Amino acid sequence: MIQGTGSDVGKSLIVAGLARAFTERGLKVRPFKPQNMSNNAAVTADGGEIGRAQALQARAARVAPSVHMNPVLLKPQSEVGSQVVVQGRMFATVKARDYQAWKPRLMSAVLDSFSQLADEADLVLVEGAGSASEINLRAGDIANMGFARATDTPVVLVGDIDRGGVIASLVGTKAVIDPADAAMVAGFLVNRFRGDPSLFADGMRLIAERTGWPALGLVPHFPDAARLPAEDVLGLAGSDPRGPGSVTVAVPVLPRIANFDDLDPLRAEPNVSVVLVRPGTPIPAEAALVLLPGSKTTIDDLEAFRREGWDVDLRAHVRRGGRVLGLCGGYQMLGKSLADPHGIEGAPRTVEGLGLLAVDTVMSPEKRLAAVTGTSLPDGVPFSGYEMHIGATAGPDAARPLLRLADGRPDGAVSADGRVAGTYVHGLFADDAQRAAWLARLGTASAGAGYEAGVEAALDGLARHIAAHVDCDRLLALAR
């Protein structure tokens, strides 16, 4: 089990690199994360949803993602509450304080999924959540030491030297956790090192002496990590400056932005500058396309959009002849109205949309989770992607669908002038043909590099990187 001294220390990527490295050795590897908190989710082959990081790790292990790889997924809907997805399906919506009492009830699902993966694998690589030292949350824990103790799974603790204080974070973890939990730790890794490794040799020795845990590796910074989907919004960096002639795609960063890996293929294009528009910042006037991303709480994020004054910026963008694309929740925001009669996102209500598409959306409890293929209209360019949404959208502009799915269903809507469009399909830009078609509409060309091939190359490089700097033989010897 790979646990961390904190969030965003690189646990997900280390598991992905180990998964590919051990798979290349001929082992049947399965990734597993008992509990994840992320609005960046993926559709699984068995018709559910899991954290995007576990889908990437499954890809690294060259297997289809399964709901059992992330049996408990928390999707934040507010500062104090989340939707709880259990084994791929929506289970409940709870407040953070109430969730602490739920955790023991969820352990049975966690152990069931773990058992199913263990039965089919030579090696299960388990990823912890957040920090191993959150002793205030230790009672009933299912994400870190609670799981490790329940399954007798040895732990490797990861610290991030790039953020500073790595010696204190590792030694401090040993100081605050229960001695029985500390006994589960079989070694430590220091991640994201930059510079001459010999300069930290004393640091590695001091950590080992103060903790009693053996050093299993000093992992240098891996530059190609940026080519892999990030697990959560912490992985979203700023703008991507490009050279002269590039087109700007502006993306308002909503409080509950979801499935933002939709942006990754555009960010990899040398002729595209993706500008993440943060709160307090206007939508840039030079944008060729404003892309409204997915959202976990569409109505609340629409209200936040208006509070920032981005609705005014967006109308000015359209008046200047700019293009707008809404993905999933962003598509719903572009319509005339959004109705939530069942109170799925809070109190039942109906709100006015941005009015740039002549469509209306009604939220419903049923959630559609499916991989889809088809063609875009009217150019007939093929695409592949996935649906992950609640609600149905209809209206005059839906008579001009953006996409035609392989089963014949229309999807999305296009305005009468063709400049504003929306769709429920995620992953559209990961399809090389679709991305090239969209860039042509914006007046530039795709570099022609295959996005999916680039992800595979990055995973291969990550595996080599991990194998070169982590004692993988010793990890295998520690596993039981």
Secondary structure as GFF3:
##gff-version 3
##sequence-region A 1 480
A	DSSP	beta_strand	2	4	.	.	.	ID=ss1
A	DSSP	alpha_helix	11	24	.	.	.	ID=ss2
A	DSSP	beta_strand	29	32	.	.	.	ID=ss3
A	DSSP	beta_strand	35	37	.	.	.	ID=ss4
A	DSSP	beta_strand	41	43	.	.	.	ID=ss5
A	DSSP	beta_strand	49	51	.	.	.	ID=ss6
A	DSSP	alpha_helix	52	60	.	.	.	ID=ss7
A	DSSP	three_ten_helix	67	69	.	.	.	ID=ss8
A	DSSP	beta_strand	72	76	.	.	.	ID=ss9
A	DSSP	beta_strand	81	86	.	.	.	ID=ss10
A	DSSP	beta_strand	89	95	.	.	.	ID=ss11
A	DSSP	alpha_helix	96	120	.	.	.	ID=ss12
A	DSSP	beta_strand	123	126	.	.	.	ID=ss13
A	DSSP	three_ten_helix	135	137	.	.	.	ID=ss14
A	DSSP	alpha_helix	145	151	.	.	.	ID=ss15
A	DSSP	beta_strand	155	160	.	.	.	ID=ss16
A	DSSP	three_ten_helix	161	163	.	.	.	ID=ss17
A	DSSP	alpha_helix	166	176	.	.	.	ID=ss18
A	DSSP	alpha_helix	179	182	.	.	.	ID=ss19
A	DSSP	beta_strand	185	193	.	.	.	ID=ss20
A	DSSP	three_ten_helix	197	200	.	.	.	ID=ss21
A	DSSP	alpha_helix	201	211	.	.	.	ID=ss22
A	DSSP	beta_strand	215	220	.	.	.	ID=ss23
A	DSSP	three_ten_helix	223	227	.	.	.	ID=ss24
A	DSSP	three_ten_helix	233	235	.	.	.	ID=ss25
A	DSSP	beta_strand	247	252	.	.	.	ID=ss26
A	DSSP	beta_strand	257	258	.	.	.	ID=ss27
A	DSSP	three_ten_helix	260	263	.	.	.	ID=ss28
A	DSSP	alpha_helix	264	267	.	.	.	ID=ss29
A	DSSP	beta_strand	272	277	.	.	.	ID=ss30
A	DSSP	beta_strand	289	292	.	.	.	ID=ss31
A	DSSP	beta_strand	294	295	.	.	.	ID=ss32
A	DSSP	alpha_helix	298	307	.	.	.	ID=ss33
A	DSSP	alpha_helix	310	319	.	.	.	ID=ss34
A	DSSP	beta_strand	323	327	.	.	.	ID=ss35
A	DSSP	alpha_helix	329	333	.	.	.	ID=ss36
A	DSSP	beta_strand	337	340	.	.	.	ID=ss37
A	DSSP	beta_strand	349	352	.	.	.	ID=ss38
A	DSSP	beta_strand	360	376	.	.	.	ID=ss39
A	DSSP	beta_strand	382	394	.	.	.	ID=ss40
A	DSSP	three_ten_helix	396	399	.	.	.	ID=ss41
A	DSSP	beta_strand	403	405	.	.	.	ID=ss42
A	DSSP	beta_strand	410	411	.	.	.	ID=ss43
A	DSSP	beta_strand	413	414	.	.	.	ID=ss44
A	DSSP	beta_strand	420	423	.	.	.	ID=ss45
A	DSSP	beta_strand	425	426	.	.	.	ID=ss46
A	DSSP	three_ten_helix	428	430	.	.	.	ID=ss47
A	DSSP	alpha_helix	432	441	.	.	.	ID=ss48
A	DSSP	alpha_helix	451	469	.	.	.	ID=ss49
A	DSSP	alpha_helix	472	478	.	.	.	ID=ss50
###
